[in-house]
Every structure is written in structure tokens, then in C-alpha cells.
Amino acid sequence: MKVPLVCAAVFIAVAVTAAAWQGGGRWSKYASEIQNPAPDPPDAGEKSEWAFARLRYRSQGGFRRGGWGTDSNKAEQHFVQGVRRLSRVNARSNEEVIDVDSDEVFDWPWLYAVEVGRWYLSDPQAKRLRTYLDRGGFLMVDDFHGGYEWDAFMQSLAKIFPDRPVVDIPDSDAIFHVLYNLEQRLQVPGHQYTYTGRTYERQDGVDAHWRGVYDDNGRILVAICHNSDLGDAWEWADDPQYPEKFASLAYRIGINYLIYATTH
């Protein structure tokens, strides 16, 4: 393990020379896979306690737009702005893309994966993620809906954890109280809410679920946001048509998960 994954105060994110998406920027090689690219802020690459690390995985259709890169990278840049304003976490303004096939996963104590109802993990990839999580890493998954996507998600999660169940996280768990008290949570809809008025995306995904996988010491290893779309809420937080109550809740949940991951 290259970096202890125990506390935000004891690690420093890797500093990367910044460049905008335009003109061959850092992540221009992912341009066909990223949904909403944004240029790096002026202070990108500064050393910090924490950086947003997005997991790049292969969907069953391969690496493509609408999979791991959904809402990126506007969503993470908006979320980081919220982390800076609403917490004392020294967050870097620009994000990282971490490939599931790379041992770079071990450098990041918090990983975010989106649209996991479409992910496909090989046995070696699942083994790498299991090692990462057993060593103290934390994975937050988001934006998948209904029974079909849940089953697809579980096919790969079962490769990571054939021996651990997925359970509902109780309202009393520290992850809902580490900074904000989140006993009362709403379903966080995607941007489609602005034109459909529906908080759900699938007819069998009406109820939001906050689930997790725990280790033997009661620490959450994987935090699962099912039938909600926090990434969209971050991405469209600046859209006056998107309700503030959903965006604010999405920020509070994400910040709680981040602080929990780096202090537990």
C-alpha cells in the first residue's frame, strides 16, 4: 500500500500539471467518454488534502459516453466547490480519472463510480478493488435505477464481495452524522426532473435506497446510492430550473461520505 487510507489530514493528493480540455488537455484522451467536459480551474494541480477521484471502468458495451464518464467532469468540479465552501477539507479544484486496471487506485482513499448498473468487472479488476477496499479504501456508487440495473451492478459487486452482503444503512450510522445530520433523506432526481416532474427514472425505481457493504469492524467499504442521481444534482446545481432542495441534499450526502471515508 503506497498511502495509508485512514485520515484526510495525513495524505496529500498527487499534484498534476494542469491544462484545459481544449488543445490536448489532461483528459482529452477520454473526450469520447466524458459527458460534460469543463476546463480546469486556474488553481488546478495545487497540492491538497483530497481530490475527487472518478473510477473508470468498462461497461458491457466497452468504454463509451454514458458510462463511467456520465456527468463528468462538470459534476465533480461543482462538487469540489461545495466541499471547499461547506467544509474544512482542503480539496483540489480539479479531478482525477483512475482506471480500474491501474494500481493507481491504491493512491486514492475515496473513489466515485457512476452508472454502475452498466459496469462490467473482470475477475482481476474485482480482485484489485477488493484489495483496495480491504486496505482501507472507500467506494461510492451512484446513478443507477430499477431492478435490471441493480442486478447488473450486483453481478460485478459479487465478484468483489462474494462473502459480504449488501445491507440498508441504518439512519443511526455515523456516515449520516459525521458532519450533517441526514436521518431524513429524499430521493435525489436527475436533471430529467426539470421537464418530467418525476423524481424517479424507472417505474420500479420509485424508492431511493441507501445501502452499503460493511467490513468486520462495522466500517462501510462501499456506499450505494440506488434510485438517486447525486451526480446530476452536482452537475446542474447552477441551473435555476433544478430545485435547490435536491442539490443541497446531494452536496450534504457527498460531503458526509467523503469525510466518513477519510476518517473511518
Secondary structure, DSSP 8 states (H G I E B T S, - for coil): --S--S-GGG----------STTT-TTGGGTTT-SB-----TTTT---SB--EEEE-EETTBS-TTSTTTTTBHHHHHHHHHHHHHS---B-SS-EEEETTSGGGGG-SEEEEE-GGGEE--HHHHHHHHHHHHTT-EEEEE---HHHHHHHHHHHHHHH-TT---EE--TTSGGGTSSS--SS------TTHHHH--S-SSTT--S-EEEEEE-TTS-EEEEEEES--HHHHHHTTT-TTS-HHHHHHHHHHHHHHHHHHHH-
